[in-house]
Amino acid sequence: MPATVEILDARNPAGRARWIDIWTQWPGREVQAHPAYLELFADEADLIRAAVLGTRFPVLYPFLQRPIFDAYDLTSPYGYGGPYAWGADRDALAVEFWPGFDAWARDAGVISEFIRFAVGTNDRLPYAGEIVRRQDNVIVPTSRDPKVLWSQFAHKVRKNVNKARASDVRIIVDPKGERLDDFSRIYLATMSRRSASQAYHFGAEFFARLNATLEGQVVYFHALHGDEVISTELALVSADRIYSFLGGTDERYFDLRPNDLLKLEMIAWAHANGKAQFVLGGGFAADDGIFQYKKAFAPDGVVQFFTGQRIFDREGYDRLVTARRDELSAPLASDFFPAYRASARLTS
């Protein structure tokens, strides 16, 4: 018989309280697994849920359950996620967890599942579906002495930091988001400059909710020239690591190299606050300029990033793919999962 898997609902007070209680008992306390984080990325119709293994706490799998016609699919929120396990044999827990979870998913009318797996952690539960390697990510090992890390930076990073210091750029830490207007101004300008999808143009309400519901797990870092913020970054804070989340630089001040100094001070802050890792993430494409910039801060900190995917209802999946292809009157992007949410494939 499959083990009993309990599904918690963040919009149910009892379910939410139990979810947070389990999360609080977890030594890792990853911010992306907190219900308040998932709520930031949920549409009104989405269900915000977590699966746990009965009364045993060492498995926690948060996900968004999204309606698609008369069915659902499952996905991780923006960033990292997936099923976590701790304090026990993860392989044994996986054997118990997945049959019960899969039985629930099929009974609930779930078509497919997509996961962006966490990086830099040993708390990942082994996955029951297909694992796909994506672009590499970069992690700075902030448990090391910052002086050692400085010596390992690429030469251009040290050069840029010295340029910023010589230009009187200074860094302030803003744990409460008191300069949110400055952050939003620079962040949105950066997204426009990069022609980013509208999905990344987060507004003031998003950041206000982030600050209010994840207090203590959000820290802003600002680079100032005089009294003006010229580069800024928002970090997410978990028990053992911090994550580069969102940020940008005022293009008028690129020549001062403020973001290199900003990253250096974030590394120093992470070390001083007992964090083992600073997760910088990856680029938009393999080995692109953004990835190379991040790699310069940790040349030996490149790690593999994986996603997971599987189909629970093949007939329903194929039906949705056909409907999506007919809707677009074009072939679908071949590397997107689930394919029924894909855009049209670009042709030359």
N, C-alpha and C positions, 0 to 999 in steps of 0.2 A: 504494500500500500504506500502511495506517495506520502511524504511527511506533510504535516499541516503547515501551510504557508498562509500567513495572515496578511491581508491587504489593508493598509491604513490610508485614510483620506484626510488630507491637510485641512479641508474645509469642515470637517467634523471635529468639534472641540475635544472629544475623548481620543479620537485617532491622532489628532495633532499633538496632544499632550504626550501620548505614548511614543510617537515618533521622536519628539524632542528628548524625551527621557532616554530612549535608546541611543540617540545621537550623543547625548551628554556623557553617557557611560563609555563611549568609544574613545580610546586614547587619541586617535587621529583627528577626530572632529573636523572633517573636511567641510569647508564652507559650502561647497557645491551640493552637499547632501542634506543641507538644512532645508526644511520646507519653505522658509521665507525666501530662499534663493530661487527655488523652482517657481514660486509664485510670480517672480519678476518676469518670467518668460512664458507664462501661461496665458492663452486666450481665455475669454470668458467661458467658452464651452468646454475647455480642457479640464480633465480631472487631474488633480495633483496628488500623487500616490506614492507609497513606499511598500515594498514587500519585505516581511520579516519572517523568520523561521519559527513559527509558533511562539512559545514563551521564551525561547532561547535567543538571546540578544546578539550573538556575534555575526549575524547576517543582516545587512541593510541595503536594499536596492530601491533608490528613489527614481521615479520616472514621471513623465507627462503622458497621460492617456488621452490621445486626441481622437475626436470623432471624425470618421470619414464615411459619409453617406450613412448607412445603417450599421456600421461596424466601427472598429477602433484600430489605431496603431499606437505603438509605444516609442518614445524617444527620450534621450537625455536632454537636459537643458543646455544652453550655450556654455561652451567651455568643456569641462571634464565631468565624468560621472560613471555610471555603471554600478554593478553590485559589489559591495565591500564585505569583507569578513575579517575577523580578528579574534585573538585569544583562543584559537582552536585550530585543528587541522583543516586547512581550507579545501583540500581535495575531498575530504570526508564530508565537509559541509556542503560542497557542490553536489555530491551524490544524493544528499538528502533534499537539497533545496530545489533543484531544477525540475524534477518530476512533478512536485507539488505546484510549483509556479506555472509550469507549462499546462497542467490540467486546469488551473484557474484561467489562464489566458485563452484557451480554446473555449471554455464555458462562457467567458465574457465577450466572445466575438472579436478577439484581437486578430488582425490580419498579419501584421509584421512587427518587428522590433529592430530599432537602431540605437546603438550605444557608442558614445565617445569615451573610451576608457581613460581612466586617470593614469598619469605618468608619475614616476618617482616614488611609488609607494609599494609596499609589500602586502597591502590590505585588499588587493583585488581578488574577488572570488573567481576561480576558473570558470570559463564561459562554455555554454552548451551549444553555441551556434558557430557560424563562420566568422573568423577573425581576419581582418583586412589591414595590411600595413599602409599607413598614410605618410605624410611628410614628417620628417624627423623634428623633434623639439629640442630645446636647450634648457638645461637646469644648471644654475650656479650653486655649487656646494657651499652654502654659507656657514656650515659648521666649521670650515677651515678659517684660519687666521686671515683677516682682510689683507694683511701685508703680503701673505703668500698668494692670495688671489690676484692682488695687484701685479705681482711679478709674472703671473700667468696670462694676464690680459694680452690681446694682440697689441702690437706697438701703436697702432692708430688710436686705440682707446686711450692709452696713457697720454698720447700727444693731445688728443681732444680734451681730456680732462684738464690737462695743464693749460690749454688755451682758455677753457671756461673759467678756471680760477684766475688766470691773468686778466681776464675781462671783467672781474668782480662779480661773476655769477655766484649766487649763494642758494642754498637749499633750505626749505622749511618743511617740517612735518605737520600735517593737518589732520589729526585723527577724527575730527568731528565734521569735516567738510565745510569749514567756515568760509572758505574761498571757492564755494561751489560755482558761483557765477563765472569766475575766471576759468575754472576747469571746463565748464560747459562751453564757454566761448571758444577756447582753443580746441577742445575735442571736436566740436561740430565743424569748425573750420577745417580741421585735419581730415575729417570724413568727407567733406565736400571736395577738398583738394585731391583726395585719392579716388574720387568717384565711387565711394563705397555704397553698397546697397542701403536702401532706406531702413532696412532692418537694423542697421548699426547706428542710426541717427537717434540715439536715446535722448529723450527730453528731460526737462527739469523734474517732472513728476517721477520718472524712473529713478533718478538719483536721490530724490527726497525719500522715496520708499526704501531704497537700498540703505541709506544712512539710518533710517528709523528702525528698520526691522532686523538689521544685521550689525547693530552697534557693537564695536569692539572687534569686528571682523572686516572692517573697511578702513583703510588708511590712505589719505591723499598725500602725495609728495609734489612740491612745487619748486621749480627753479625760477629765481627772481633776478632781474637786472634792475638795480635801483629798487623801486617799490612795485615794479610791474612783473606779473607772472608771464614767463616767456616759454616755459615748457612744463608739462604737468602729467602726472600719472596716478591712477587709482589702482591700489593693490588690494587683493583679497587675502585675508589672513586666516589660516588654519592653525591647528595646534603645533604642527612641525614645519610648516612651510608657508611662504607667501607666493602669490601669483600676480604676475603682471596682467592686468585686466583690460583697462582702457586708458587712453591718454593721447597726447599729441604735443606738437611744438609750433609756436608762432613762426611762420616762414620768414618773417622779417629778421629773425635772430638766429637763423641756421648757422651763420658764420661763427657765432660764439660757442657752438657745440654744447649747448646746455643739457641735452638729453644724456650725454655720456656721463657728465657729472651727476645728473639725477640718478642714473642707474647705480653709480658707485655708492652714493649715499643710501640708496635703498638696500644695497648689499650690506653695508655697514649696519643699518638699522636692523635687518634680519638677523645678523650675527649677534648684535647686542641684545636682541630679544629672544635669543635661544632657538631660532629657527634653523633647521638643518639645510633647507633648500629654498632657492628663489627660482620659481618656474617662469621662464621667459616665454615659453611657447615656441611656435614655429612661424613659418612664412605662409604666404598665400599659395605658393607653388614651391616645389622642391628646389632647394639651393638658390632661391631668389634673393634679392637684395636685403629684404627684411630678415630672412633667416641668417644670412651672412653677418649682418649687423649684430644680431643676438649672439651668434656663435663666437664673435670676437671677445665677449665677456667670459666665455667658458669654453675654450677650444677643446677640452676633454670632457665637456658636459653634454654632448649630443646623445639623446636617447630616442628610441623608437616610439612612435605613437601609433596606436591601433584603434580601429573601430570594430564593432561587432554587429552582425546582422543575421536575421533569420526570418523565415516565413512560416507562420502557423497555419494559414489557410491558403493553399496554392490556388485553388479554384477562384476564391474571392480576390486574391492578389492579381491573377491574370485578367480577371474581369475589369478591375480598376485600372490596370495598365492600358488595356484596350480603350477604355473610356477616356483616359488622359490623352492618349495618342490621337484619338478622334477629335477631342476638344481642341488640341493645338494644330491639327492637320499637318503634323510633321513628326519625324523621328524624335525620340526622347534622348536626352543626354545619357550616354551609356554607363557612366561611372557614378551615377547618383542612385542612392537607395533611401527609401523605396522608390522604384521607378515611377509609380503613379503620382508622385509629388515632384517629379523632375520637370525642368524647363525643356524647351525644344533644343535639339542638338544643333550647335553652330556648324555651318558649312562654309567652306572657303569658295 
